[in-house]
Amino acid sequence: MKYNERNVLSIQGGETIVKDIPYPSVRILGSTVNIVNIPTVVGFMDRCIDEYRSGKHPCRQIVVTGFHGLWEAHKSPELKNILNSADMWIPDGIAPVWVARKKGFPDADRTPGADVMKAFFEKADQSGYRSFFYGDTDETLAQLKSRLEEKYPGHQVVGMYSPPFRQLSDEEDRQIVDMINDAKPDVLWVGLGMPKQDRWIYEHLDRLHMPLAIGVGAAFGFHSGKVTRVPEWIGRNGLEWVWRLACEPKKLWRRDILDGPRFIAHVLLEMTGLRKY
């Protein structure tokens, strides 16, 4: 079993941080993706909450992305450092799963952000965990709150905020962080899209007074009912990208039609040993 080197040692802001999360991982274009399943991720989230409450660890970060995040990290060393410094990087998409299976992890499987959220809400319904949702639109957040309170009454929605689609002033940023901290969530869910959400968490991590922050992209829309989720058999067979491209062509065509083949080409170069990353 190979362990994720970033979980042993990472550098953040010039400070060396020793990590203690020995989950198996696979290297793809210089990035390190953890090979985990949904129960393992929820168990880790549960552990984060327990450790934070007992004063053993500050806020942790989970990255949830597939080929899009891997490709963006390949193009940007700065972003690669941000994503690799996270406490856990889980594969939201079939591309890293296929690579992992080829590299000796036959049981590797997708861990979509929407599925992680659902499993956590089920756990929170019994444990009374608290969530804050940051991102998306006011309409989506209102529908999300209504649905969650109906389906998971034991889970506490302690706050929601849709930030303006512009650069925030330092004062606005401080007020937003204070608002989130004052709500005292156990988990901060950030839906700003990749890579914006992951950069935001990374840049604010030392100011977030909660156990865990996790970027989940479009998952707010899925759980609010505004966005139709891909049928399970399509996702299981690695065709979710086709479904989403058909639903949102203007948003996703460049990523899927142009970046997708480039990503595959570089992965093939890496796996055949013709190029090192």
C-alpha positions in Angstrom: 0.0 0.0 0.0 1.3 3.4 -1.0 0.5 6.4 1.2 -0.1 10.0 0.2 3.1 11.9 0.8 1.3 15.2 1.4 -0.4 13.5 4.4 3.1 13.1 6.0 4.4 16.6 5.3 3.2 19.7 3.7 4.1 23.4 3.6 1.6 26.1 4.3 2.6 29.7 4.7 6.2 28.7 5.4 5.1 26.4 8.3 5.8 22.7 8.2 2.6 20.8 9.1 2.8 17.1 9.9 -0.3 15.2 8.8 -1.7 12.0 10.2 -4.1 10.7 7.6 -2.6 7.6 6.1 -5.1 6.8 3.3 -3.9 5.1 0.1 -3.4 7.4 -2.8 -2.4 7.7 -6.5 -0.2 10.2 -8.2 -1.7 11.8 -11.4 0.2 14.5 -13.3 1.9 15.5 -10.1 -1.2 15.6 -7.9 -2.1 13.1 -5.2 -5.6 11.7 -5.0 -6.8 9.6 -2.1 -8.4 6.2 -2.8 -11.4 6.3 -0.5 -15.0 5.4 -0.5 -18.0 7.3 0.8 -18.1 5.6 4.3 -14.4 6.3 4.7 -14.9 10.0 3.9 -17.8 10.4 6.3 -15.8 8.6 8.9 -13.0 11.1 8.4 -15.4 14.0 8.7 -16.8 12.5 11.9 -13.2 12.2 13.2 -12.5 15.9 12.2 -15.5 17.0 14.3 -14.5 15.0 17.3 -10.8 16.2 17.2 -11.8 19.8 16.7 -14.2 19.7 19.7 -11.5 18.1 21.9 -9.0 20.8 20.8 -6.7 18.3 19.0 -6.7 19.8 15.5 -7.7 23.1 13.7 -9.9 23.3 10.6 -9.2 20.7 7.9 -9.8 20.9 4.2 -11.2 18.4 1.8 -10.9 18.7 -2.0 -13.5 17.1 -4.2 -12.7 17.1 -7.9 -11.9 14.8 -10.8 -10.2 15.4 -14.1 -11.0 19.1 -14.1 -9.1 19.8 -10.9 -6.3 17.5 -12.0 -5.9 19.4 -15.3 -6.1 22.8 -13.7 -3.5 21.8 -11.1 -1.3 20.5 -14.0 -1.5 24.0 -15.6 -0.9 25.9 -12.3 1.9 24.9 -9.8 0.3 27.3 -7.4 -3.1 25.6 -7.6 -1.4 22.2 -7.4 0.2 23.1 -4.1 -3.2 24.3 -2.8 -4.9 21.0 -3.7 -2.1 18.8 -2.6 -2.0 20.5 0.8 -5.5 19.5 1.6 -6.1 16.9 4.3 -8.0 14.7 1.8 -8.5 14.8 -2.0 -11.3 12.6 -3.0 -12.1 11.6 -6.7 -15.3 13.2 -7.8 -15.3 11.8 -11.3 -14.4 8.7 -13.3 -11.0 9.8 -14.7 -8.9 9.5 -11.6 -10.7 6.2 -10.7 -9.7 4.7 -14.1 -6.1 5.8 -13.6 -6.1 4.4 -10.0 -7.4 1.1 -11.3 -4.7 0.9 -13.9 -2.1 1.7 -11.2 -3.0 -1.1 -8.9 -6.2 -0.1 -7.1 -8.9 -2.3 -8.7 -11.5 -1.4 -6.1 -11.2 2.4 -6.6 -14.5 4.1 -7.0 -16.0 7.5 -7.5 -16.8 9.7 -4.5 -19.0 12.5 -5.9 -19.5 15.5 -3.8 -23.3 15.2 -3.9 -23.0 11.6 -2.5 -20.6 12.7 0.2 -23.1 15.4 1.2 -26.0 12.9 1.3 -24.1 10.4 3.4 -23.1 13.1 5.8 -26.6 14.5 6.1 -27.8 11.0 7.0 -25.1 10.8 9.7 -25.9 14.4 10.9 -29.6 13.6 11.1 -28.7 11.2 13.9 -25.8 13.2 15.4 -27.2 16.7 15.2 -24.3 18.0 13.2 -24.4 21.6 12.0 -23.7 22.9 8.5 -23.1 26.3 6.9 -23.5 26.7 3.1 -21.4 29.3 1.2 -21.9 29.9 -2.5 -24.4 29.5 -5.3 -27.5 31.8 -5.5 -30.1 32.9 -2.9 -32.7 30.9 -4.8 -30.7 27.7 -4.7 -29.8 28.1 -1.1 -33.5 28.7 -0.1 -34.6 25.5 -1.9 -31.6 23.6 -0.4 -32.5 24.7 3.1 -36.2 23.7 2.7 -35.3 20.3 1.3 -32.7 19.5 4.0 -34.9 20.5 6.8 -37.7 18.3 5.4 -35.5 15.2 4.8 -33.0 15.5 7.6 -34.7 17.3 10.6 -31.9 16.3 13.0 -29.3 18.0 10.8 -29.0 21.7 11.7 -28.6 24.3 8.9 -27.0 27.1 10.9 -26.4 29.5 8.0 -26.3 30.2 4.3 -24.8 33.0 2.2 -24.6 33.7 -1.5 -21.6 36.1 -2.0 -21.8 38.8 -4.7 -20.2 37.9 -8.1 -17.4 40.4 -7.8 -14.2 40.9 -5.9 -14.9 41.4 -2.2 -13.3 44.2 -0.2 -11.2 43.2 2.8 -13.9 44.4 5.1 -16.6 42.4 3.3 -14.4 39.3 3.5 -13.8 39.8 7.2 -17.5 40.2 7.9 -18.3 37.0 5.9 -15.8 35.0 7.8 -17.0 36.4 11.1 -20.6 35.5 10.1 -19.6 31.9 9.3 -17.6 31.5 12.5 -20.4 33.0 14.7 -22.8 30.3 13.3 -20.5 27.6 14.8 -20.9 25.0 12.0 -19.3 21.6 12.2 -18.9 21.6 8.4 -18.6 24.5 6.0 -19.8 23.5 2.5 -18.4 25.8 -0.2 -20.1 25.9 -3.6 -18.1 28.5 -5.6 -16.9 26.1 -8.3 -13.5 24.6 -8.8 -10.8 26.1 -8.4 -12.3 29.2 -6.8 -13.8 27.3 -3.8 -10.6 25.5 -3.0 -8.5 28.6 -3.2 -11.0 30.4 -0.9 -10.8 27.6 1.7 -7.0 27.5 1.5 -6.6 31.2 1.9 -9.1 31.4 4.8 -8.2 28.1 6.6 -6.4 29.7 9.5 -9.4 32.0 10.1 -12.1 29.4 10.0 -13.1 28.3 13.5 -14.8 25.0 12.7 -13.7 21.3 12.2 -13.9 21.1 8.4 -14.4 23.0 5.1 -15.1 21.2 1.9 -15.6 22.5 -1.7 -18.4 20.6 -3.5 -19.0 22.6 -6.7 -22.4 22.1 -8.2 -23.7 19.8 -5.5 -25.8 22.6 -3.9 -27.9 22.5 -7.1 -28.3 18.8 -7.0 -29.6 18.7 -3.4 -31.8 21.8 -3.9 -33.5 20.1 -6.8 -32.6 22.8 -9.2 -30.2 20.6 -11.2 -31.1 17.1 -12.2 -28.7 14.5 -11.0 -27.3 12.0 -13.5 -29.0 8.5 -13.3 -26.8 6.1 -11.2 -26.1 3.7 -14.1 -24.7 6.5 -16.2 -22.4 7.7 -13.5 -21.3 4.2 -12.6 -20.3 3.6 -16.2 -18.2 6.8 -16.4 -20.6 8.8 -18.6 -21.7 11.5 -16.1 -19.6 14.0 -18.1 -21.8 13.3 -21.2 -25.0 13.8 -19.2 -23.8 17.1 -17.7 -22.4 18.3 -21.1 -25.8 17.7 -22.6 -27.5 19.6 -19.8 -25.1 22.5 -19.6 -23.3 22.8 -23.0 -22.4 26.5 -22.7 -20.8 26.0 -19.4 -19.0 22.7 -20.0 -18.1 22.4 -23.7 -14.7 23.9 -23.4 -13.7 21.8 -20.4 -15.0 18.5 -21.8 -14.3 18.8 -25.5 -11.0 20.6 -25.4 -9.4 20.0 -22.0 -10.6 16.3 -21.7 -8.6 15.0 -24.6 -5.5 17.0 -23.5 -5.8 15.5 -20.0 -6.0 12.0 -21.4 -3.0 12.5 -23.6 -0.9 13.7 -20.7 -2.0 10.8 -18.5 -1.1 8.3 -21.3 2.4 10.0 -21.5 2.8 9.6 -17.7 1.6 6.0 -17.6 3.8 4.9 -20.4 6.8 6.5 -18.8 7.4 8.9 -21.8 7.1 11.9 -19.5 7.4 12.5 -15.8 5.2 15.0 -13.9 
